[in-house]
Amino acid sequence: MVIIMQNRDVFEKDRKYIAHTYNRFSAAIKSGYGAQAEDYEGKKYIDFGSGIGTNSLGFCNDKWVQAVVSQVKQLQHTSNLFYTLPGSLLAEFLCKITGYSKVFFGNSGAEANEGAIKIARKYGMEIKGEKCNRIITLENSFHGRTITTLSATGQDIFHQSFFPFTEGFCYVPANDSQALHNAVDDTVCAVIIELVQGESGVNVLNKKYVKDIEQLCKDKHILLIVDEVQTGVGRTGTFLCSEQYGIYPNVITLAKGLGAGLPIGAVLMDKLTENVFQAGDHGSTFGGNPVACAGAVEVLKQVANKDFLMDINFKSDYMYEKLSAMPNVTDVSGMGLMFGLSLKKYLGAGEAAKKCVKSGLLILTAKEKLRIMPPLNISKKEIDIGLNILRECLSDTLL
């Protein structure tokens, strides 16, 4: 018996049985290929969101699907008390690409940041004693939704309802070197930053400021942690965004685009931090899952390629020019294929995004901005189709 589903059937089941933690758009995605998707009634969409930067290779990339299916048929999971090849291959690939020494695998960006925080606190205790456990983060940052990563997040809106929050974090304004210097004392073990603050509006940090942070951390024997959950794996036009800043953090966290749609998080550790974790200090039941790792290896094969990265930058320049000329757009921020669009005050980003989705464009918001993060391999034809939909939705005649 074949059951024919309609969009409304999916909406009703979701609303009845799934906790109401998301303000969903009125779209039920059934299938997709590349940067195009389709709902249960045959309506087609262009994807300018890539699952919030997760579908780095778009929907159902042929080689990625082949790698995942092949691994599923061989071994879907085993305990981390045993060795598996996909995780080892992925770790080797990541270390060779980035120059880091060791990797820990989890299931998400929040988990990766939790791991980085634990590294920082153990390092601080070992180097300076138990009181060295505070971590400096930036205002308007976002590092995850666990209790501890919410605590690390520098936005008051997230510091509600779930008391008591984890102690040991302090927040300073971004791009303010003096405020950072004033916050540092012997109790600080690390500074954690996003080079592009995605959730708070795709805000790009000043390069001189970031270099100053790196130097301060070196001078004070403080770890520098860079959260590249959104910016990593080619999103900004280099494999790591930190490459464009000319810095080499002690710890980098990755997730989203590394999995291309499957759950994975990674903590990259340098020579200073590679041995902080010892057996029993950290773990994850599903971390390093063979299927997720096999898919991630294929992601690296495609993304960690000079021509692929160069193409991201070509598409970035093209989209930036077109987006800057859009009606009712007052500013475009971001790097690579990660954009934030500021709109004229009378046009709210949320309503604009709803209009886009209704018109066949999957898009995101970041506070008062529209946020665009298409698949890294999106074609120029798909870009143009999406830009045309966006232009129509932002035009004066449709306000």
NORQUIBEL-V13939 format. One record per helix or strand of 3 or more residues. SS is the DSSP state (~ for helix, > for strand). FROM is the first residue (numbers start at 0). LEN is the number of residues. If there is no record, write none. Layout:
BEGIN
<<SS	FROM	LEN> <SS	FROM	LEN>>
END
This chain:
BEGIN
<<~	6	11> <>	28	6> <>	35	4> <>	43	4> <~	49	4> <~	61	13> <~	84	14> <>	101	5> <~	108	20> <>	133	6> <~	146	6> <~	155	3> <>	168	4> <~	176	7> <>	187	6> <~	206	14> <>	222	5> <~	241	4> <>	250	4> <~	255	3> <>	264	5> <~	289	14> <~	305	19> <>	328	7> <>	337	6> <~	348	10> <>	363	3> <>	368	4> <~	379	15> <~	395	3>>
END
